[in-house]
Amino acid sequence: MYLFYYNLTSIELCGKCKYLSPAGKSELDKSVINSIATGDETLRNHSLIRIWCDPSPSEVVTDMPRADANISWTLGNTTGEKCQHLFVDTSLPDLAVGLILLAGSLTLLCTCLILLVKLLNSVLQGQVAKVVQTVINTDFPHPFTWVTGYFAMVVGAGMTFVVQSSSVFTSAITPLIGLGVISIERAYPLTLGSNIGTTTTAILAALASPREKLSSAFQIALCHFFFNISGILLWYPIPCTRLPIHMAKALGRRTAKYRWFAVLYLLICFLLLPSLVFGVSMAGWRAMVGVGAPFGALLACVALVNLLQNRSPARLPKWLQTWDFLPYWMHSLKPLDRLITRATLCCTHPEPRSPPLPARVYLEELPTATPSPRLGVLPPGTPSSPRLGVLPPDTPSSPRLGVLPPDTPSPRLGVLPQHNATRL
């Protein structure tokens, strides 16, 4: 929780421990954070919320309760003024304050991202969208076509460095992909470049570290940088290794069919699966190998069978060419979709339905005295009354439309007696 409190809900200003919360300015005691980071146990139970704002660069820690603090205090030659942030006089513990700031920060972040997406959807339309699509999706001339992707990485890294947030950059290009302005093949190198640009934040923070800690901080920042570089070398230079593009298209098609699949994917991949791996790893490497090896082998077999089913099903046994031998819920999402739809309908008010339409009328159902029945659609297989428009030329009782004999009364279509005609 200290990590969320320190990183997600605050912005450091002017080298001092001044942080902005969604409701106002809040400050953290930097000396307590440094003591916890260096393993000093003397300040472990001390509150992270700063009470006294010292104008001097030195940090002074006081154990005075927040409720009993005065407006100012004097210690030696140092005079401190009481801070003016939101939680200076609160009796809440640090955990509660951190959860409040975390919830407010996430709410503000999600609101800004939603507004950003809606703004881009409304602005990038018409001629503007065509110009952006032409500029972004255009490749370099022929022998330098392969350079286009790497140039897109440089653009993505530069834009992320400007906004100092890869989340903002990827959220900005997501609606452009949905509108067709940016292709998924061009968005892939832009996203990889964004992962490189986000490492500049850690590098800049490491360069601002004190001289005695600069080496260690810069090593950690370079670890972050080279980790993302290795991901690019693994998944981009060779075209056949660009599996994330195909995976993104498959997940997009699945989400378009089942809207709840995106939420399920996030819960499994970012919450349940990491929690499971972490829990098994806590039991030791033997448990990790014992659980991970069979699970990985099963995934590899399923992937291999899916590949053979799509490319060369003749190489597989007949019963393995499809997954129909499994229970229906194991190879289809329709049972789960029906369950989720039933559960969501119970929590929502159903919309009022329109009155049912009358039954469709066919020609043979009308009385023979009706001179000009309305056009109907006869079921196939009726020999005596073929469908309209597919009549043989020698049919006297059912002439073609527009080729009626002179003695045939030709009332206008749709003008039927109301007492012996049924509405379509």
WOSUL-V876861 format. One record per pair of residues at least 24 apart in sequence whose ideal C-beta (glycine too) atoms are under 6 Angstrom apart, sorted by the first residue. I is the first residue (numbers start at 1). J is the second residue. D is the distance in whole Angstrom. If there is no record, write none. Layout:
i j d
I J D
I J D
This chain:
i j d
1 95 6
1 98 5
4 102 5
5 98 4
8 105 6
9 101 4
9 102 6
9 105 5
21 101 5
22 104 4
22 108 5
23 86 5
24 86 4
25 85 5
26 85 4
26 86 6
26 87 6
27 83 5
27 85 5
31 59 4
31 61 5
47 94 6
48 94 5
49 87 6
50 83 6
52 80 4
53 81 5
53 83 4
54 80 5
113 171 5
117 175 5
120 175 5
121 175 5
124 181 6
129 181 5
132 181 5
133 181 5
136 182 5
137 183 5
137 186 6
149 189 4
152 189 4
152 190 5
153 189 5
153 192 5
153 193 3
156 190 4
156 193 3
156 194 4
157 193 4
157 196 4
157 197 4
160 194 4
160 197 3
160 198 6
161 197 5
161 200 5
164 201 6
166 194 4
166 198 4
169 194 5
170 194 6
188 245 5
192 232 5
195 228 5
196 228 6
199 224 5
199 225 4
199 228 6
258 333 6
258 337 5
260 340 5
358 423 6
361 422 5
361 424 6
367 420 5
370 420 6
371 409 6
372 411 4
374 416 6
